[in-house]
Amino acid sequence: MATIAHYTAYKPRPFTREERETTTILFGGLTWKHERLVQGALHNLNYKAEPLPNISRADLDAGKEMIDVGACCPTIFTTGNLVNFLKSEVAARSQQEVVNKYVFLTAGACGPCRFGQYNRYHRLILDELGYQDVPVYAPDQDGNFYRELNIVNGNFPRLGWWGICGIDLLEKRLREVRPYEKNPGDAEKVYWEFVHKVCDAVTAKRFPDKELREAKEAFRRVPVNPIGGRPIIGVVGEIYVRSNRFSNENMVKKLEALGAEVRMPTIGEWIYYTNFCNKRKTWERGQIGDYFRTITSDFFQRRDEKKMENIINGDMRSGHEPPVKEIIERAAPYLHDSFEGEAVLSIGKSLEYIAHGCHGIVNAMPFTCMPGTVVNAILKRLRENNSNIPYLHMVYEGAEDTNANTRMEAFVHQAREFMERKDAASSVQPGKSNKGKEAHV
């Protein structure tokens, strides 16, 4: 009679202090700049670390060969990227050397998004290709994140947070200045210069206040045309697709080229949302140590972010980011916060954009993404309840959509008409001033 073997989740072997000098932590799945700052933070703690190369078409093709056709494109991209890198390393040295040299660090999760399953895909594919001894570490965002992140000793979460906040602020200023620059490329030049400087500061274990002050002045020196006259577009959606230029086919620049100014959620928003969920779950489970660990991390993260925002204060037309709790409360009439993941953030953020004067909403999502599909359905009613504000549903699967540019062009045209109608309606209302709203936008 056949015996039943119960499933047990994969648990990698411990990563020991003695391995620091001989083992390299391999990681990816973020944007280049965020991976660069993670590398700097790890180097400062005496770890060898190496980000995977930027995503390419070859990674997409390799991922499609190995992953189920129903998988979303972030899974395909990250898997193909990891496998191609390891194969290139094996071509330069023996497979055993590669197995002995690397461990892979990613992230885990629980909820409706398949993001939490990426690391299982990676483990299965590595096993099939003969890399069984390459450990995959995936700290779970579900309650135990900061405890599990202690596989990397030292002050890694705090150093990484400094870099995330610094780059989030630089990206905001880039998207505010670039659409109006007189000389194309000036704003990007300033942005990349200070991305490197912020990363260097984090590597040196130094708070990047000096770099942000210099960046503030450098952006002010960029020659610009008169500010305004462009429809403001708020982007929401799946965090990987909306943040990675290759995966979204350079969506932000395309919208800017069509005459829009773009707002994006920060990477820090997701960290705060993780804290929000962690606090709730650890309290319900009676995990008091994890609960207070998360509270402490959240406190210092908010304090550090506030210090950075105060440096840029006065220059941010888009304003500072609202607390995650406020975003969740905005979404409550449409989606209960027990439906965890990016969907509730996307709905709440869309409403926050509308409240602060945006003229159109874009939902960027991978093909077959369940939370993204939920957001798309809800946005139809949200739009009807908010003066029929234009919205665009952009689905990405790695293959270039020949109709994407045409759809974007029509959308920006609709957003401009919406802006003009809104401005005209405001101008005929006696005694009503737009001064506060203009300052925020």
N, C-alpha and C positions, 0 to 999 in steps of 0.2 A: 504494500500500500504506500502510495506516495506521501511524503511528509510535507507539511506546509512550513515554509521559511518566512518568517515575518520580516517586513522591510525595516531596515535601519538606515538612517541618514548617514551620508558620508561625513566622517570627521577626520580632518587632516592631522598629521602628527604635530606635536608642539614644535614651534620655531624657537630654537634656543639661542642664548646670547653667544655661545661659542661659534655659531654659524655666521655671525655678522661679517667676518673677514673673508669668507669664502663663498657666500651665497648672495645672489642678487635678487632683490624683490622686484618682480615684473608686474606692471599694472597698466591699465588703460580703460577706455570706455568713457572718458571725459573729453573736454576740449584740450587742445595743445597747451594753452596757458595754465589751466588748472592742473594738468599733469606735471608741468614744469615746476609749479610751486610745491606740489606734493613731493616731487623728487628732492627739491631743496630742503624741505622740512625733514625728510628721511636722512639725507646726507648729514645734516646738522646733528642728528642723533646717532651718527656713526654707522648707519646702515648703507649698504650698497643698494642703489635703486635705479631702475631704468624704465621709462615709459615706453609703451609700444609706439611704433611709428604712426604718423597720421594715417587715417583711413584712406584707402585708395580703391579704385575700380577692381584691382586684383583681389582685394580683400572681400569685396562684395561677391565676386565670382566664386572664390573659394568657399565662402560661407554658404552660398546657395547649393553647392555640391554636397555639403555635410549636414545641413539643417533641414528640418521638415518644411515643406512649402508653405505651411500655414503660420510659420513663425514670423514675428514682426521684424522689421529691418534692423533695429538696434541689436537684436540677438544675432542676426546674420553678420552684421558688420564686425561686432566684437569677436565673434568666434573665428571668422575668416582672418581677422587681423592677428589674433593670437597664434593660430596655426601657421600662417605664412611666416611670421617672425621666427617661430621655433624651427621651421623647415630651413629657413635661411641660415640659422645658427648651426644646424646639423650639417649643412653643406660646407661650412667653414671649419667644423671640428667634429669629433665623434658624437654620436647620440648620447652615450653615457656621460660625456663631459657636460652636455647641455642639461641632462637630467640632474646632475650633481650641482650645477651652477645656479639654477633658477627655482624660485617659488613664485606662485601667481597670487596677487592680492586683488580682489574685486569686492563686491558688496552683495549682501543678501537682503531679502525682504519677505513680508507676508502681506497678502491682500489680493485684490482683483487683478493687479497687473502682473504679467509674467516676468517682470524684472527679477523677482525673487528666484526664478528658475534658471536664470542665465548661467549661474555657477554650476548647476547640475548638467546643463548642456556642455559646458566647458569640460567638466570632469569626464563625461561619457566620451566626448570626442578625443580627449587626450589619451584615455585608456585605449580606444580603438587604434590610435596611431602609435602606440608603444611608449607613451609618456606616463605610465602608471605611477612612477615615483616622483613626478612633479606635483607637489602639494598645491591645492587650491584653497586659499583662505577667503572666507566671505562673511565678515562681521554682519550680523543680522540687525536690521533697523528696528525690529519688532521687540522693543523693550530693553534689550541687553546690549545695545549698540556700543556704548562707551566702555562697558566691561570687556566685550569681545574685541574691541579695538586695541586692547592692551596686549594683543599679540605683537604690537609694535610698542616697545617700552618708551618711557620718556614723555615729553610734553607734545607729542605729535598732534593730537586734536587741536590744541591751542595754536600752535604754529600754523597748521593748515588753515585754521579759521582766519587768521590774520591775512593770509594770502587771498582766500576766497572773498573776504570783504573788500580788500583793496582792489582786486580785479573787477568785482561787481561795480564799484564806483567808477573805475576807469571806463568800463563798457557803457555805463550810463552817459558819461560825458562825451564819449565818442559818438553815440547815436544822437545826442543833442547838437553837436557841432558839425559833424560830417555832412548832413544834408545842406548846410548853408555855407560851406567853405568856398572861398573864391578860387583857390588853387587845389584841384583834386589831389588827394593823397596827403595833404598837410595834417589833417586830424589823425589819420591812420599812423603817420610817422610818430606823432607825439604819443599816441596810444601804445604802440609796440615798444617804444623807448622805455616807457614807465612800467609796462608789464614786466620787462626784464629787470628793471630796478627794484620793483616790489618783490619779485621772486628772489633776487639777490639779498634783499633785506631779510626775508624769511629764512633763507639759507644761513645767514649770519645770526639768526635767532634775535632779530631786532625788529621792534614795532615799526611799520613803514610810514610813520607820520611825516618824516622829512621828505620822502619820495612823493607823498600825496600833495604836500604843499607846493613842491616844485611842479607837479603835474597840473595843479590848479592854475598856476601862472602860465605854464606852457600852453594850455588850451585857450587861455584868454588872449594869447598872442597870435593865435591862428586867425588870419584875415577872413571875415565872413560877410556874406550879404545880409540885408535886413532880416531879422528873425521873424518867423511867422508866415502865414499864407499857405502853409501845407497842412493837409488833413493829418491828424494824429491817429496812428493805427496801433492798437494794443494787441500783442501776440500772447496767446496762451497755448497750452497743449503739453504733449509728452516731453519731459525735460531733456532727453538725449536728442531727439529730432529737432526741437526748437533751438538748441544750443550749438549743435555741431553743423558747421557750414556745409560740409560735404553731404551730410545726410538730408539737409533741407534745401540743397541746390542753391545756396547763397540767397535765401529768401529775403533777408533784411536788406541787403544791397539792391536787390531787384525792386523791392517796394520803394526804396529811396530814389532809385533811378526813375521811377514812374511819378515821382513828385510827393511822396509821403514822408512823414517823420515817424519813427517806430519806437514803441515802448516794449520792453521785455521784462518778464519776472527775473529775479536774481537767482543764482545758485543758492545763496544763503536762505532764501525762502523755504527751500526743501529741507535744509538742516533744521530750521525752526519748526517746520511741520513735523519732522521726525521727533524732535523734542516734545512737541505737544502730544503726539500719540504715545510716546514712551512714558511720559508722566502719567497719563491716564491708565495705561495697561499695567505698569509696575505697581501702581497704587491698588488697582483692583485685584492683583495677584498676591498682594502682600509682600512684594519684593522691595522692602524698605531701602536696602542699600542701593539698589539700582535707581530707585525713585529719587533719592537725595543726590546721587551722582549726576543724574540728568538735570536736576534743578540747579546744581552748582555750575555745570557746564553752560546751561542756558543763561545763567546770570552773567558769567564772565563774557560770553559771546555777545550779549546785548550791550554790555559796558564797552567792549572793544569796538563794536560797530558804531556806537554813539560817538566815541572819540574820533573815529574816521569821518563820520558824517559831519561833525562840527568843523572839520578842516575844510571840506568842500562846501560847507553851508553858504548859501547866497548865490551859488552858481548853478544849482540843480533845478532846472525848470520843471522837471518831472516830479520833484518833491522826494521826500524820504519814503522808504517802504513802510506800509502799515503793519502792525502786529498780525501774526498769523491768525490769532483768535478773531480779529476783526474781519479778516477775509472769510473765515469759516462761518461767522455769523451772517455775513452778507449772503452767503450761498444757502443758508438754512431754508428759505422759502421754496427753494428748488431742489435741494439735495441734502439729505441728513448726513451729519458728519460721521456716522457709523460706517458709511460707505467710504472707506479710507483709500487714500491714493491721490493721484493728480487731478481726478475729476472734480472733487470738491474745491480744490485750489483754483482750477481753471474757471469754474462758475463764479466763485467769489471774486477772483481777480478781474474777470470781465465786468462785473458790476462795479468794482472799484475804478476801473478805467473809465466807465461811463460816467460815474459820479464826478470824475475829475476832468471831464471835457473831451474824451476821445471821440473820434468820428467813425470808427470802424473796428471790428474785432476779427482776428484771424485765429483759427484753431488748427495748429499743426500737429499731425499725429502719424504714427506708422500705420501701414496697411494692416487690417485685422485687429487693431488695438481696441480692446473692449472698453476701457475707461474713456478713450477718445471718442468712441461711437456714442457712449452715453452723453458726453459733453455736447456732441453735435446735435443730438435729439433735444436736449434741454435748451440749447442756444436758440432754437427756433421760437420757443415760447418766450424766452428772455428778450429776444429781439422785438417781438410783438408788444411786450410790456414796456419797452423803452424806445418809443417813437420810431420803430422799425429801423433801428440803427443797422447799417450794412454789416454783414459778416461773411467770411470766406472760410470754407472748410478745405484745408489742404492735406491730402493724403500722400505719404511718401513710402515707396517700397524699393528704392534703389535704382529703378529704371526711370529715366527722365520722361516727364509727362510733356508731350508736345503742346498740350492745351494750357499748361500752367501759366505761361506768360500772358496769354489772352485773357484768362480768368482774372489774373492779378490786375491787368490794365482796366478791365471793366469794374473791378471792385474799387480800385483807387478813384476812378471817375465817380462812382456812386458815393464814396466817402467824401469827396470834394463837394458834391452837390448837397450832401447832408450837412456839411460844415457851413455852406453858404446859406442854406435854409435856416439853420440854427442861429447864425449870426444875424440874419435879417429879422428873425422873430425876436431876438433879444433887443435889437436896436429900436423896435417900435413899442416896446413896453416902457411906459413912462416911469421914471424914477428908479429903473433897474440898472445896476452897474455890473459889468463883467470884469472889473479890475481884479478881484481876488482869483477868479477862475483863470484869467490870462497868466497871472503870476505862477499859478500852480502848473499849468500846462507848459 
